[in-house]
Amino acid sequence: MLAALLALVAFQSQAKLPPVSKTDASKLAELFEAALIDPRAASALEKHAGALQAKYDFASLVAALRDGPALPSGEPKPRGKGKKAEKLERFGSVQYGFTFASGDDTFRYGVDVPAKYDPREPAPLLIDPGHGSGAKESDEGKAGFLAFYRGQCDAAGLENALIVRTEIVEQIGVDGLRGARPEDDVALVFDACFRDLASRFAIDLERVFVAGLSQTGFWAWQLGQARADRFAGIAPMSAVSFQQRFALPNFTQLSVFVLHGDADPICPIAQPRETVKQLEQLGVRVRFDEIAGAKHELAVWAHLNEGLRWIAERPRAAYPQKLAKTVQTLRQPWCYSVRLDRIAVESSGEAGQPMTASVFAERDGQVLRITSKGVEALTIGLASEMLDLVQPVTITWNERKAFEGLPKRDFARAASVALEKVDWRGTFEAFVELRGGK
């Protein structure tokens, strides 16, 4: 009774506040963009968001946050000064030479920009992880790899898609010029690339895809495993898949299109056949196209457009009813609305190794049930799309009641988490921290 009364009072109090002003909404978008570019600006974003909560209707603040960062009109301009200034070049529809930092390292990428791209209209995004064979190519040669993906996107009805090719794999992947790193570390660099990209181009966060062939097909699998909450779907082609055997639950909400030649002598088809079978058993939306008589060749990859069209039929699930994730490390802690804050054991982060922690969650009305192994602390993000936040919420963790009550909305943290995840569409309004799990 008391909880219901408090909920009514909170609702009535919030209803009296006006919608956010255009001036403050614009400042929020500008600060979000600044924080994407420079992490030191994150505190200003959080401070501004906190001040807004006392002045405006909360729903209008969430709507403003979901409009995303403020982006300049026209083509992105080079960043940096002096010797550190970017040198952007254009090769046809490709802009090449964008740079971003990850830790102490700097990496580059190029973007194929569709002719009708408009920064006011978020566009679908296809990520090509960047095959290592391009490591010693000129910038024009690297940009040339994107022509294949542009043709496949156009054939799939995704003429308005942005396409990005990174140099991450050729630098720190297997046989990388700077030496190979554990896959969890490499995936973290892809996060940094996405953050930089989102500060320059208008991205439709509900339609982000990863596609790759052979080595980069492996990375389509790996990125889907690491950050399923970011993508609508993945399209690995002619790629090994046995490294995913310990992480198949991570693909629960993705669309997975697997393309392979049944006579492939380099990546035998038995692997993806078994992986697809196991994904089907888990209820994953998966499609497997075997090309009869085809080897490790263009005759297979030319069918990518069919898969992209199929994947694009279903946008990303930002607030799924069920979620699952297994991890070795905390490099990628988010699983949609759940963040793993501490796990009992961290492993190497190398692909194909057994996972050390797992979390599964399911919503049923106002109840969120969480089951985990090896997890000692986690944070739950809550949104109106998931639950009625003006009514009491119950969270159970490993069959024990861990929280019951009215979640406290926190717009400062909502903005901070949206920045952390680089996800202003899948935002949360309230947060519950849980400790002491196993």
C-alpha positions as CSV (number, residue, x, y, z in Angstrom):
1,M,0.0,0.0,0.0
2,L,2.8,2.4,0.9
3,A,4.7,1.6,-2.2
4,A,1.6,2.3,-4.4
5,L,1.0,5.6,-2.6
6,L,4.6,6.7,-3.1
7,A,4.3,5.7,-6.8
8,L,1.2,7.9,-7.1
9,V,2.9,10.9,-5.4
10,A,6.0,10.5,-7.6
11,F,3.9,10.3,-10.7
12,Q,1.8,13.4,-9.8
13,S,5.0,15.4,-8.9
14,Q,6.6,14.5,-12.2
15,A,3.5,15.3,-14.2
16,K,3.6,18.9,-13.1
17,L,7.0,19.6,-14.8
18,P,7.1,21.0,-18.3
19,P,8.7,19.3,-21.3
20,V,12.4,20.0,-21.8
21,S,13.1,23.3,-23.7
22,K,14.6,23.3,-27.1
23,T,17.6,25.2,-25.7
24,D,18.4,22.6,-23.0
25,A,17.7,19.7,-25.4
26,S,20.1,21.1,-27.9
27,K,22.7,21.6,-25.2
28,L,22.2,18.0,-24.1
29,A,22.9,16.8,-27.7
30,E,26.0,19.0,-28.0
31,L,27.4,17.8,-24.7
32,F,26.8,14.2,-25.7
33,E,28.7,14.7,-29.0
34,A,31.5,16.4,-27.1
35,A,31.8,13.5,-24.7
36,L,31.9,11.0,-27.5
37,I,34.9,12.8,-28.9
38,D,36.6,13.5,-25.6
39,P,36.0,11.4,-22.5
40,R,36.9,14.4,-20.3
41,A,33.6,16.0,-21.3
42,A,31.6,13.2,-19.8
43,S,31.3,15.0,-16.4
44,A,29.8,18.1,-18.0
45,L,27.2,15.9,-19.7
46,E,26.3,14.1,-16.5
47,K,26.1,17.4,-14.6
48,H,23.9,19.0,-17.2
49,A,21.6,15.9,-17.2
50,G,21.3,16.0,-13.5
51,A,20.2,19.6,-13.5
52,L,17.6,19.0,-16.1
53,Q,15.8,16.3,-14.1
54,A,14.7,18.9,-11.5
55,K,13.3,21.2,-14.2
56,Y,11.6,19.0,-16.8
57,D,9.2,16.1,-17.4
58,F,11.3,12.9,-17.3
59,A,9.7,11.4,-20.4
60,S,10.6,14.5,-22.4
61,L,14.2,14.2,-21.2
62,V,14.4,10.6,-22.3
63,A,13.0,11.6,-25.7
64,A,15.6,14.3,-26.0
65,L,18.4,11.9,-25.1
66,R,17.2,9.4,-27.7
67,D,17.6,12.0,-30.4
68,G,21.3,11.4,-30.1
69,P,24.4,13.6,-30.4
70,A,24.4,16.9,-32.3
71,L,26.3,16.4,-35.6
72,P,27.6,19.1,-37.9
73,S,26.0,19.4,-41.3
74,G,27.9,18.3,-44.4
75,E,30.8,15.9,-44.5
76,P,32.9,15.3,-41.4
77,K,35.9,17.5,-41.1
78,P,39.4,16.4,-40.2
79,R,40.3,16.5,-36.5
80,G,43.5,17.3,-34.8
81,K,46.1,20.0,-35.3
82,G,49.6,20.2,-36.7
83,K,51.4,16.8,-37.1
84,K,48.4,15.1,-35.4
85,A,45.9,16.4,-37.9
86,E,43.9,13.8,-39.8
87,K,44.5,13.6,-43.5
88,L,41.2,12.6,-45.1
89,E,41.2,11.4,-48.7
90,R,38.2,10.7,-50.9
91,F,38.3,7.7,-53.3
92,G,34.9,7.7,-55.1
93,S,32.3,7.4,-52.4
94,V,34.8,6.5,-49.7
95,Q,36.3,8.9,-47.2
96,Y,39.5,7.4,-45.8
97,G,41.8,8.3,-43.0
98,F,39.6,8.8,-39.9
99,T,41.5,8.1,-36.7
100,F,40.5,7.2,-33.2
101,A,42.4,6.3,-30.0
102,S,42.0,3.2,-27.9
103,G,44.2,3.3,-24.8
104,D,47.7,4.4,-26.0
105,D,47.1,3.2,-29.6
106,T,45.7,5.0,-32.6
107,F,43.8,3.2,-35.4
108,R,42.3,4.3,-38.7
109,Y,39.2,3.5,-40.7
110,G,37.3,4.5,-43.9
111,V,33.6,5.0,-44.6
112,D,31.7,4.5,-47.8
113,V,29.1,7.3,-47.7
114,P,25.9,6.8,-49.8
115,A,25.2,9.6,-52.3
116,K,22.0,10.7,-50.5
117,Y,23.5,10.6,-47.0
118,D,22.0,13.4,-44.8
119,P,23.2,13.9,-41.2
120,R,19.6,14.7,-40.2
121,E,18.5,11.2,-41.2
122,P,20.2,8.3,-39.3
123,A,21.4,5.6,-41.7
124,P,21.9,1.9,-41.4
125,L,25.5,0.8,-40.8
126,L,27.4,-2.2,-42.1
127,I,30.7,-2.9,-40.4
128,D,33.5,-4.7,-42.3
129,P,36.1,-5.6,-39.7
130,G,38.8,-5.2,-42.3
131,H,40.7,-8.3,-43.7
132,G,44.3,-8.6,-42.7
133,S,45.3,-9.0,-46.3
134,G,44.9,-5.3,-46.7
135,A,47.5,-4.4,-44.2
136,K,50.1,-3.3,-46.7
137,E,47.7,-1.8,-49.2
138,S,47.7,1.9,-50.0
139,D,44.8,4.0,-48.6
140,E,43.2,3.8,-52.1
141,G,43.6,0.0,-52.0
142,K,42.0,-0.3,-48.5
143,A,39.1,1.9,-49.7
144,G,38.7,-0.4,-52.6
145,F,37.6,-3.3,-50.4
146,L,34.4,-1.4,-49.7
147,A,33.2,-1.6,-53.3
148,F,32.1,-5.2,-52.8
149,Y,30.0,-4.3,-49.7
150,R,28.5,-1.3,-51.4
151,G,27.3,-3.5,-54.3
152,Q,25.9,-6.1,-51.9
153,C,24.1,-3.4,-49.8
154,D,22.6,-1.8,-52.9
155,A,21.3,-5.2,-54.1
156,A,19.8,-5.8,-50.7
157,G,17.8,-2.5,-50.8
158,L,20.2,-0.8,-48.3
159,E,21.3,1.9,-50.7
160,N,21.3,4.4,-47.9
161,A,23.6,2.4,-45.6
162,L,26.9,3.7,-44.4
163,I,29.7,1.1,-44.6
164,V,32.8,1.2,-42.5
165,R,36.1,-0.7,-42.9
166,T,38.5,-0.6,-40.0
167,E,42.3,-1.4,-39.8
168,I,41.9,-3.0,-36.4
169,V,42.2,-6.7,-37.5
170,E,45.2,-6.0,-39.8
171,Q,47.0,-4.3,-36.9
172,I,46.2,-6.4,-33.9
173,G,44.4,-9.5,-35.1
174,V,46.0,-12.8,-35.9
175,D,49.2,-12.0,-37.9
176,G,48.6,-8.3,-37.2
177,L,51.4,-5.8,-37.9
178,R,51.5,-4.8,-34.2
179,G,51.1,-8.4,-32.9
180,A,48.0,-10.4,-32.1
181,R,46.0,-9.6,-29.0
182,P,43.3,-11.5,-27.1
183,E,40.0,-11.3,-28.9
184,D,38.3,-9.6,-25.9
185,D,40.9,-6.8,-26.1
186,V,40.4,-6.5,-29.9
187,A,36.6,-6.2,-29.4
188,L,37.2,-3.3,-27.0
189,V,39.0,-1.5,-29.8
190,F,36.0,-2.0,-32.1
191,D,34.0,-0.3,-29.3
192,A,36.3,2.7,-29.5
193,C,35.9,2.8,-33.3
194,F,32.1,2.8,-33.0
195,R,32.2,5.6,-30.5
196,D,34.3,7.7,-32.9
197,L,32.1,6.8,-35.8
198,A,29.0,7.8,-33.9
199,S,30.5,11.3,-33.3
200,R,30.8,11.9,-37.0
201,F,28.0,10.1,-38.8
202,A,24.2,9.8,-38.1
203,I,23.7,6.1,-37.4
204,D,20.4,4.2,-37.1
205,L,21.2,2.2,-34.0
206,E,18.4,-0.2,-34.7
207,R,20.0,-1.3,-38.0
208,V,23.7,-2.0,-37.4
209,F,25.1,-5.1,-39.0
210,V,28.5,-6.9,-39.2
211,A,29.5,-8.9,-42.2
212,G,32.8,-10.5,-43.1
213,L,34.4,-13.3,-45.1
214,S,36.9,-15.9,-43.9
215,Q,39.1,-14.0,-41.3
216,T,36.6,-11.2,-41.0
217,G,33.7,-13.7,-41.0
218,F,35.3,-15.0,-37.8
219,W,35.1,-11.4,-36.5
220,A,31.4,-11.1,-37.5
221,W,30.9,-14.1,-35.1
222,Q,33.2,-12.6,-32.5
223,L,31.7,-9.1,-32.4
224,G,28.2,-10.6,-32.3
225,Q,29.2,-12.7,-29.3
226,A,30.8,-9.7,-27.5
227,R,28.2,-7.0,-28.2
228,A,25.0,-8.6,-29.3
229,D,23.1,-5.7,-27.7
230,R,24.6,-3.3,-30.3
231,F,23.6,-5.2,-33.5
232,A,20.5,-6.2,-35.4
233,G,22.4,-9.1,-37.0
234,I,25.6,-10.6,-38.3
235,A,26.6,-12.3,-41.6
236,P,29.7,-14.5,-41.3
237,M,30.8,-16.0,-44.7
238,S,33.1,-18.9,-45.2
239,A,34.3,-18.6,-41.6
240,V,35.3,-21.0,-38.8
241,S,32.8,-21.0,-36.0
242,F,34.0,-23.6,-33.4
243,Q,35.4,-20.8,-31.3
244,Q,31.8,-19.7,-30.5
245,R,30.8,-23.1,-28.9
246,F,31.0,-21.8,-25.3
247,A,29.2,-18.5,-26.1
248,L,26.2,-19.5,-28.3
249,P,23.6,-18.1,-25.8
250,N,25.0,-14.7,-26.5
251,F,23.4,-14.8,-30.0
252,T,19.9,-15.3,-28.5
253,Q,18.4,-11.9,-29.8
254,L,20.5,-11.6,-33.0
255,S,19.6,-12.4,-36.6
256,V,22.4,-14.7,-37.8
257,F,22.9,-15.3,-41.5
258,V,25.6,-17.9,-42.3
259,L,26.9,-18.3,-45.8
260,H,29.2,-21.1,-46.9
261,G,30.3,-23.2,-49.8
262,D,29.8,-26.9,-49.2
263,A,33.1,-27.7,-50.9
264,D,35.2,-25.1,-49.0
265,P,38.7,-26.6,-48.4
266,I,39.9,-23.9,-46.1
267,C,37.0,-23.6,-43.6
268,P,35.2,-27.0,-43.7
269,I,31.4,-26.7,-43.8
270,A,31.0,-29.1,-40.9
271,Q,31.8,-26.3,-38.4
272,P,29.0,-23.9,-39.4
273,R,26.6,-26.7,-39.9
274,E,27.0,-27.8,-36.3
275,T,27.0,-24.2,-35.0
276,V,23.8,-23.4,-36.9
277,K,22.1,-26.6,-35.5
278,Q,23.0,-25.5,-32.0
279,L,21.7,-22.0,-32.5
280,E,18.4,-23.3,-33.9
281,Q,18.0,-25.4,-30.7
282,L,18.4,-22.3,-28.7
283,G,15.7,-20.6,-30.7
284,V,18.0,-18.1,-32.4
285,R,16.7,-16.5,-35.6
286,V,19.3,-18.1,-37.9
287,R,19.5,-18.7,-41.7
288,F,22.1,-21.0,-43.3
289,D,22.7,-20.8,-47.0
290,E,25.0,-23.5,-48.4
291,I,26.2,-22.9,-51.9
292,A,26.4,-26.3,-53.7
293,G,29.8,-27.1,-55.2
294,A,31.3,-23.7,-54.1
295,K,34.6,-23.4,-52.4
296,H,36.3,-20.4,-50.6
297,E,35.3,-18.0,-53.3
298,L,33.3,-15.1,-54.7
299,A,30.6,-17.6,-55.9
300,V,29.7,-17.8,-52.2
301,W,30.2,-14.2,-51.1
302,A,28.1,-12.8,-54.0
303,H,25.0,-14.1,-52.1
304,L,25.6,-11.8,-49.1
305,N,22.9,-9.4,-50.4
306,E,20.3,-12.1,-49.9
307,G,21.3,-12.4,-46.2
308,L,21.5,-8.6,-45.6
309,R,18.0,-8.2,-47.0
310,W,16.8,-11.0,-44.6
311,I,18.6,-9.5,-41.6
312,A,17.3,-6.0,-42.3
313,E,13.7,-7.3,-42.0
314,R,14.0,-7.3,-38.2
315,P,15.6,-4.3,-36.3
316,R,17.6,-4.7,-33.2
317,A,15.9,-5.8,-30.0
318,A,16.8,-3.0,-27.6
319,Y,14.7,-4.3,-24.7
320,P,14.3,-8.1,-25.2
321,Q,12.0,-10.2,-22.9
322,K,14.9,-12.6,-22.5
323,L,18.6,-12.1,-22.5
324,A,21.7,-14.2,-22.0
325,K,25.5,-13.7,-22.0
326,T,28.6,-15.7,-21.1
327,V,32.0,-14.0,-20.6
328,Q,35.6,-14.7,-19.9
329,T,36.4,-11.1,-18.9
330,L,34.7,-7.8,-18.1
331,R,35.9,-6.1,-21.3
332,Q,32.4,-6.2,-22.6
333,P,30.2,-6.1,-19.5
334,W,26.8,-5.1,-21.0
335,C,24.1,-7.6,-21.9
336,Y,21.3,-5.3,-23.0
337,S,19.8,-4.1,-19.6
338,V,22.3,-6.0,-17.4
339,R,25.8,-5.0,-16.7
340,L,28.2,-7.4,-15.1
341,D,30.2,-5.4,-12.5
342,R,32.3,-8.2,-10.9
343,I,32.9,-11.8,-11.7
344,A,34.6,-14.4,-9.6
345,V,37.2,-15.4,-12.2
346,E,38.6,-13.7,-15.3
347,S,40.3,-15.7,-18.0
348,S,42.5,-14.8,-21.0
349,G,39.9,-13.3,-23.2
350,E,41.1,-15.5,-26.1
351,A,38.5,-16.9,-28.5
352,G,37.5,-20.5,-28.1
353,Q,38.3,-20.7,-24.4
354,P,35.7,-21.8,-21.8
355,M,33.6,-18.9,-20.3
356,T,34.0,-18.1,-16.6
357,A,30.7,-16.4,-15.9
358,S,27.2,-16.3,-17.3
359,V,23.9,-14.4,-16.8
360,F,20.4,-15.1,-18.0
361,A,17.4,-12.8,-17.4
362,E,13.7,-13.0,-18.2
363,R,10.8,-10.5,-17.6
364,D,7.3,-11.5,-16.5
365,G,5.1,-8.5,-15.9
366,Q,6.7,-6.5,-13.1
367,V,9.1,-9.3,-12.2
368,L,12.6,-9.6,-13.5
369,R,14.2,-13.0,-12.9
370,I,18.0,-13.3,-13.1
371,T,20.1,-16.5,-13.0
372,S,23.8,-16.3,-13.0
373,K,27.0,-18.3,-12.5
374,G,30.3,-16.8,-11.4
375,V,28.8,-13.3,-11.1
376,E,29.4,-11.4,-7.9
377,A,27.9,-8.0,-8.7
378,L,25.7,-6.5,-11.4
379,T,23.7,-3.5,-12.3
380,I,20.2,-3.6,-13.8
381,G,19.0,-0.9,-16.1
382,L,15.2,-0.3,-16.2
383,A,13.1,1.4,-18.9
384,S,9.4,2.1,-19.5
385,E,9.6,-0.3,-22.5
386,M,10.4,-3.1,-20.0
387,L,8.3,-2.4,-16.9
388,D,5.8,0.1,-15.5
389,L,8.2,2.3,-13.5
390,V,5.6,4.0,-11.5
391,Q,4.6,0.7,-9.9
392,P,6.7,-1.5,-7.6
393,V,9.2,-3.8,-9.4
394,T,10.5,-7.2,-8.1
395,I,13.9,-8.6,-9.1
396,T,15.0,-12.1,-8.1
397,W,18.6,-13.2,-8.4
398,N,19.3,-17.0,-8.4
399,E,15.8,-17.6,-6.9
400,R,16.2,-15.1,-4.1
401,K,14.4,-11.8,-3.9
402,A,17.1,-9.1,-4.5
403,F,15.0,-6.0,-4.9
404,E,11.4,-5.0,-4.4
405,G,10.1,-1.5,-4.6
406,L,9.8,1.6,-6.7
407,P,12.8,2.3,-8.9
408,K,14.3,5.7,-8.6
409,R,14.7,7.5,-11.9
410,D,18.1,9.1,-12.5
411,F,18.6,11.1,-15.7
412,A,22.2,11.9,-15.0
413,R,23.0,8.2,-14.8
414,A,20.8,7.6,-17.8
415,A,22.9,10.0,-19.9
416,S,26.2,8.5,-18.5
417,V,25.2,5.0,-19.3
418,A,24.0,5.9,-22.8
419,L,27.4,7.4,-23.3
420,E,29.2,4.4,-21.9
421,K,27.3,2.0,-24.2
422,V,27.2,4.5,-27.1
423,D,23.5,3.8,-27.3
424,W,21.2,6.7,-27.0
425,R,18.2,4.7,-28.3
426,G,18.3,1.8,-25.8
427,T,18.3,4.1,-22.8
428,F,17.4,3.3,-19.2
429,E,15.6,5.5,-16.7
430,A,16.4,3.8,-13.4
431,F,19.1,1.5,-12.1
432,V,19.3,-1.2,-9.4
433,E,22.7,-2.4,-8.2
434,L,23.0,-5.9,-6.8
435,R,25.9,-7.4,-4.9
436,G,26.8,-10.7,-3.3
437,G,25.9,-13.1,-6.0
438,K,27.7,-16.3,-7.0
